[in-house]
Amino acid sequence: MNQNDFKYIGDEIKEIVQNAIDSEDFTQLNQTLKSGLEKATEAVNYGMKTAEKTVTDTIDSYQMKKDKKNAVVLYRNMTGLKTGTMLYTVFSYLFGGAFGISIFVLIMVMIALGSVPFGVLLSTVILLPFCALFFGIGINGSRNLSMIKRFERYKQYLHGKTYGELAEFASMSGKKMDFIQNDLQKMIQKGWFLQGHLDDERTCLITSDHTYHDYLQLKEQDHIRRQEEKLRRERGVSPEAEKLIQEGRAFVETIHECNEAILDETISEKIASIEEIVDDIFDYIENYPIQIEKVKRLMDYYLPTTVKLLKAYEELDKQAVQGENILSAKKEIEESLDVLCKAYKKKLDDLFREQAWDVSSDISVLKTMLAQDGLTDKDF
């Protein structure tokens, strides 16, 4: 479907609305508009399908470039650190080895002499700490080199992403989960992951502040969702009932907005009455969600019709010249609101009928029990 088809549908809908306004006849407007809007929906769906692949490709390309750019600033450049660590590790082992050889020679001298000269013993004692120190530095350097290699592997495991599951790291590296957790935490503390975070459960590595912010938002949303689900379970409100209640509240809000826009006090009182009754209906459904089936017709027909009539009245009321046709249409809408108000009252009364029966039954049983136990002065 091309641009001309969209223009044709738009012109058709405009003509439908204009004809209704000109004739003040709203009786056929809904059905005619429905047909035009169905065509518009088909056009939108066609356009969305055509554009979907292009949009997806563009987003993917942008994300790849963004990830590549972020990779430069998400990780510390390890070249200098790696070179420095290798040098001090090598020299530490060399110095440690030299001191070790010296100590070995001194020991051999003492064995050859068959005695322990004070000077030889003193030299040995002095050299031992230096030997241990340099070997210790060398061992620490070797560990750091191993950690740097693991850091590079972790980056590879991420495959350019800004998050990764630690379970996958453990599987690919052959290390235990607690080792991976502690290893990554040390690297984050050392500043190797410039924007590194572990999630609260320590099951995921997040290398970007932006991604971590998204994670916190999702976690907060999940917390809110769980709280809402908990409240729904406590109240016995199903997701379907929750959705219907929200839609009902939205209708009440729209009715209130229409009332604010209409200045006529007489019709404003009628609208306020409808608003109050409908609000009470959804208060009841919120407390007794098992009754949801009893208000679906109200949602599907009565409330949308009420809103349409109020919107039409609001538009008619804005006209500077209130001719006979406009006044007649406004009067018809006003009379329709009386009918709707009575219908809403009846619906609310029907909802409370079962509860009233339960209360009456409870009172009857109570009176009978009191009479049987001789706790009343008269028979009921």
N, C-alpha and C positions, 0 to 999 in steps of 0.2 A: 504494500500500500504506500503510495507516494504522498508528497506534500499537498498536491491538489485534492487528494481524497480527504486529508485532514481538514483542509479549508472548506470543502463541501459539507462535511459533517458539522463543523463549527457554525457555518452559515445556517444550516438546517435547524440546529438547536436554537440559535438566536431568533430565527423566524418563528419557531414554536412559542418561545417565551413572549416575544413581541405581540404575536396574535392573541395570546391569552390576556396580556395586559390591555391591549386595545379593545378587546371584546368584553373584558371583565368576566369571562366565562372560564372558570377553572376546572370544570368537570372533566374534560378530556386531556388536561395537561399532563397528568401523571403517566397515563398509558403512552401518549405520544412521545414524551420525554424519554421514557424507558427504552423505546425502540431506538431513538437517536443515540442514547448513551451506550446501548449495547454495541452499536457500530463504532462508537468512539473507543470503547474498550478493546474491540478487535484491532483497531488501528494502533492503539498503544502497545498491545501485546506484540504485534508484528514489528513495531519499531524497536521494542525492547529486545526481542530475539535477534534482530539484525545488528543492534549495537553491542550486544552482550560480549561477543567474541573480541571486538575491537577494544572495548573497555577493559576486559580481563587481561588481554595482551599488554595493554599500556600499563596497567597496574603492576603486572608481573615484572615488566621491564624496569619500571621505576623502583620497585622493591629491590631488585637485584643490584641496581646501581647504588641505591641507598645503603644496602648491606655492605657492598664493597667499599664504599666511602667510610662507613662507620668502623669497618674492620681496622682501619689505620689508627683510630683513636681509642678503640676499645681495649687494646692490649699494649703492654709495655714492649718497647723494642729491646729484645734480649741480646742483640749482637754484642754490645759492649760488655754487658754483665757476663755473658757466656765466655767471652775472650778473657776477661779479667779473672773469672773463677778458674778457668783452665790454667792460667799462668800461675796464680798463687797456689793452686793445687800441686802443679808440677814442681815448683820451687820448694814448696813445703816438704814434699816427699824427698826431694834431693837433699835439702838441709837435714831433714830427719834421718835420711839414710847415711849421710856423712857423719852425723853425730853417733849414729848406731854403729858404724864401722869403727869409729874412734873408741867407743866403749868396748867393742869386741876386742880390739888390739890391746887395750889396757888390761882387760881380763886375761888375755893370753899371756901378757908380760908377767902378771901376778902368778899365773900357773907355772910359767917357766922358771921364775925365781923361787917358787916354793914358799914365798912369803908375801905379805901385804904391806908394801912400803906406804908410808903415810901420804907422800906426794901423789903416787899413782891412785890410791884410794880416794883422795880428795878430788882429783881430776875426774874420776869416774862418777862420783856423787854429783859434781857440778854439771857434767854433761847429760846425765840421765833426765832431768827435768826438761832441758832443751830438746832432747830427742823426743820425749813424750809430747811436748808442746807442738813441735812441727808435724809429727805424725798425726796428732789430733786435728790440726788445721787441715792437713791433707785429707783426712777422712771426712771432715766437714765439707771440704770443697767437693769431694767425690759425691757426697749426698746432694749438694746443691746442683751439681751437674746433672745428676739423675733426675732431680726435681724439674730442672729446666727442660730436659727431654720429655718428661711427662706433661709439662705445660704445653709444649709444642704439639704433643699428641692430643691433648684435650681440645686444643684449637681445631685440629683436624677432625676430631669426632663431631664437632659442632656443625661442620659442613656449611659454614657461612651464616648459620642462624645465630640469633642472640639468646637462645636458651637451649638447654639440653638436659635429658633425663640422666641422673646419676646411675641409675640401674643399667643403662646402656653403656656408660663409661666403664662400669665394673665388669660387664660382660666382655667388652672389647679389650680391656686391659688385663683381665684375669685377676684383678685385685678384689678384695672384699669391700663391701659397701662402706663400712666405717672408715676404712683406709682412704677411700675416695673422698668421703665427706671431710675428713681432717686435712687431707692433702689440699683440696680446693680452698678450704677455709684459710690455711696458711698462705696460699698464693694470693688470696684476696687481701689478707692483712699485709703482705709484702708489697701490695700495689701492682702486682703483675696483671691482674684484671682491673683495668682502670675504673670501670664502672660495675665491678662484679658484685653479685649478691647470691646468697643461697635462700631459697624460699623457706618459710617458717617450718616446714616439715623436713627440711634438708634432703629433699628428693630431686631438686631441680637446680641447675646452675643458670643464672640470668646474668648476661654480660653487658646489658644496656640499661641505663637509668630509665629510659623511655619505656622499655619492655617491662621493667620492674614496676613502674608506675601503673602500667596497664594491668599487671598481675595484682597489684594492691586494689585497684578498682574492681576487677573481677571478683576478687576475694570478698570485698565489701558487698558487692551485689549478691554474691552467693550467700553471704551471711544474712543479708536482708531477705533473700528468697527463702532460706531455711526458717527464719523467724516467722515469715508470712505463712509458710506451710505448717509450721507448728501451731500458729494461731488458728489456721483453718481447721487443723485436726482437732484442736481443743473445742472449737465452736461447731465442728462437724460441717464446715463449709467446703464444698468441692471446688476445684478450679473452674468448673462450668458455672456454678452458682456465683463464684467470685467475679467472673467475667460479666455475667448478666447484671450483677449489682453495680459494677463500675459503669456499664453502659447505661443503666437506669439513672445513676447519679449524673451522668453526662447530659441526659435528657432534661433532668431537673434544672441543671445549670443553664441549659439553653432556654428553657421556659422562663427562668428568672431574668435572663438577659433581655428576652423579648418584652417582659413586663417593664423593665427599666426604660425601654425605648418607647413604650406606648404611654401617652400622657393622660388618656381618658380615664377618670377615676372609676367609673362604673365597670368597664371591662378589666381594668387593672385589678379590682377586687376579685373578679371571677378567676383571673389568671393566678392570683396569689393563692386562692382557695385550691385550685388544681395543683399548684406547686406543692402546697403543704400536704395534700392528700397523697400525691404520688411519692413524696419523700417518706411519708409514713408507711406506704406500701413496701418500699425497699428497706426501711428499718425492720419491718416485720420479716421480710425474706432473709435479711442478714441474721436475725435471731432464730428463724425457723426455715433453714435452707431446703428442708424436705418438701416445702410447698412451692418449689421453683417452677414446676410444671403449670401451676395455676396462673402465672403471670407472663407466660411466653406469648400468648395472643396479644396481651397488652403491649409487649415489647415490639412485636412484629407489625402491629397495625395501629392501635390507639395512640400511642405516644408519637410515632412518626407523623400521623395525621394531625395531631394536636400542634406539633411544631410547624408543620406546613401551613396550617390555618393561621397561626400567630405571625409567621413570616409574611404571609399574604396581607394580613390586616395591617401589620407594621408598614408595609410598602404602600398600601392604599392610604393610610393615615398621613403619609408624608406629602401626598399630593396637595398642592396649594389650592386648587379649585376642587371642592367636594361636590361633584355633580350627582345627579340622581342615581346613576349606575353605581358609582363608588359608594354612596350612602347605602344603597340596597345591598351591595356585596358585603359591606361592613356589618350590616344588620344581620345578614344570614350567618356570617361567621360568629357574631356575638351569640346568636341563638344556638348555634352548634356547640359553643363552649358550655352553655347551660346543660345540654344533653351529655356532653363528655364529663362534666363535673359530677352529674348524677351517676354516670357509669363508674367513675373512679370511686365514688363513695360506696357504691354497691359492691365493687370488687374488694375494697378494704373491709367492708362488713362481712363479706363471704369468707375472707381469710380468717377473721376472728371468730367465725361461727363455730368451728370445730373446737377452738380453745374455750369458747363460752359453754359448749356442751360438756367439756371435761370439767370445768369449774362447777357447773350445776350438778354434775354427777358426784363430784367430791363432796359438795355441800350436803347432798342428799344422804350419802353414806355416813358423813359425820353426824348428821342429825339422828339417824337411825341408831348409830353406836352410842350416842349420848343418852338416848331414850332407853336403850337396853340396859345401860349401866346405871340407870336411875339418877342421872346427873342433870335432868331437866325438870321443871315444875309442871310441864304440860306435854302432851303428846304432840308430835309434829304431824 
